[in-house]
């Protein structure tokens, strides 16, 4: 199976029904995308498929063939990705950090589709990403910060 | 530099330090339980080599003796050492300490090596600063020799050693080799607080970059040559045993290489998670459930309610509370029910172990090195020093990775042991629990039933206070049961038998029934339920006496200046004396207060809620005040208060593990729902300025939130909530 991940053509010898999450983690050594629930409830495995956020734990790898997969490891390749990561650092969002790859991928997708989100927009867009450390208040603030950052 | 102690601080010799550690290690090996008073009360030795390493590349690598599980420990430890060393924040790197209780034992945990009880900063406050001061002195000594100038003419600023009169300068890396040859100074001079350059500043978290780029390495991310991934089919009920199993279909799944029986179930091994998962799905296990736990939650509560009517073991007695109650002008009583709770950290439990001729090596979000090391040593018949443990970042824990029974670590060990000697012997094994395994395999915050009574005199003053607690003891159910003295388990009664309030008379008693449900400390331990019982009952009393809940507490805290300062601060910041702003049309708003001391810190919170016309409610804002001694990093303190509030609110709104004939009803985040972003209130944190030694931060933010919310709901007109999670309808 050939996949385009973070702009690179990669090959993995896996069955097509293996979730993209496990292909990324166990076969392509891209471990920034996390396993949290396996049923699309927590969002820790969020990646982009042709720019749209998806739960990699529920996405069969075969569905990603021919599409562009963007993971946290490639997030810094875009100006918006860098702005989100910078805002996360500036506001000391992370605690345990385990959910944050997914949070950041959801946040980037939100700002890509809605460059000036309100707090309500943020709550709605981020409701699928659980953080047990409850860094939610800082995530909200960091998304507003990143959305206000100059585009570069 | 001025000395904080004009006499200097004399080092303990290495030998003295080692002796304490050796006695302790032996204590752990003998019966895996620690003596009540372990031998580690000794003052910390300044042993810079144990805590810091300077690279030729000018990096300063700080060895962390505590687990980073989100609470900001790495940042705090680095701050303490780097400040005294005068290192530049940008040159600091972190590395987890190996399992070595002689060097890294936690004096706040009886000398065993581990992280818990919100002790990391209190334990490290002197150790890390002394190590930094010693390293600095050795760098200065080396520079003085090289430049042939008196030590006193040398200064250190942000990682640069300077001799201003001659303009000579060197960075740490350039002096590292020479400094390592210097002897560790006998006398150390620590900074005065006004000289701190990093301590007390809101420095950026040291793990930020790793955690926003996906580079941070958790146990889940470990991959070793030849490593196998193991999933275990656990018993459907606690106490069930494997009767037989059929692994033919499991072994036919592509990628599955082995199926082995272990004490806790049957493990399926494959080259990757998905294959192991498919293999486990195909496995057929027959269980012998004849001796298994078979109660339902309602049976447990019924039994606990009966016990709550009987006098228990007395944990605290001041005066004759029964007589005072009998003579009281007004009597109040209430009963509470608290459910079992899962920790449900974002990273489901996991562990990696390799066993070969060199010994055992483990990779884990390691919270109790001494215990897990001893457990693996016993399992494999190895001396503890041949069990190496690599402490990685933990994706949360909230107490779950600090298990005196080493459950998941030993489970991984048993799989490795079952493979040893066979064709797969020596291959590293990564045990991965699915979310469902994590939710259902036990070690919960115990369920409790409380019964409280109070007597008021004619003026509305509390003259009698009785508090009875019924539920499992956490220490009493663990290999540490030797620490339970006189039948009183602090993991049940803390936060109830040590209240700061001046009640006329009081009695706290406890029943600790045994139950086969595995239980464990859960963020803030006993305070997670005791604060709720005490603080909501106080509001009930205030209402009955026609008192303002804040005034009542101010009166009960007379003479407790630290508590009073926290209470006054939260009242001021919450505008307590001003009317609460109205909400949307039809909403009923309310404001509630709670205060609690835990882990040597005092926290007070005011919660604001809105009850909608349809009976649903929101928590809109929480104002929080905290005294945690000197705030090493005020932004980390704020983050921990926010996190404690969010974690506690999550449980208050919907957290409950329930049993149906012994089976756990919940399995994943769809039916064990947790706080999500739209439910997170705005949180304002205010820190009481303090120069006292640091106290706990990771846990103390949690206990006040549930009672503050419940008190706010009552003020908004809801009935008093006596059973968690909160249900208004």
Interface residues (C-beta under 8 A of the other chain):
Chain A: X14 X15 X18 X19 X22 X25 X26 X27 X29 X30 X31 X32 X33 X34 X35 X36 X37 X38 X39 X41 X42 X44 X71 X72 X73 X75 X76 X85 X88 X89 X90 X92 X93 X94 X95 X96 X97 X98 X99 X100 X101 X104 X122 X123 X124 X126 X127 X128 X129 X130 X131 X132 X133 X134 X135 X136 X137 X138 X139 X140
Chain B: X68 X69 X70 X71 X72 X202 X204 X205 X207 X208 X209 X210 X211 X212 X213 X214 X215 X216 X217 X218 X220 X221 X223 X229 X254 X271 X272 X273 X274 X344 X345 X346 X347 X348 X393 X394 X395 X396 X397 X398 X432 X434 X435 X635 X636 X639 X642 X643 X645 X646 X647 X649 X650 X668 X669 X670 X674 X675 X676 X677 X678 X680 X682 X683
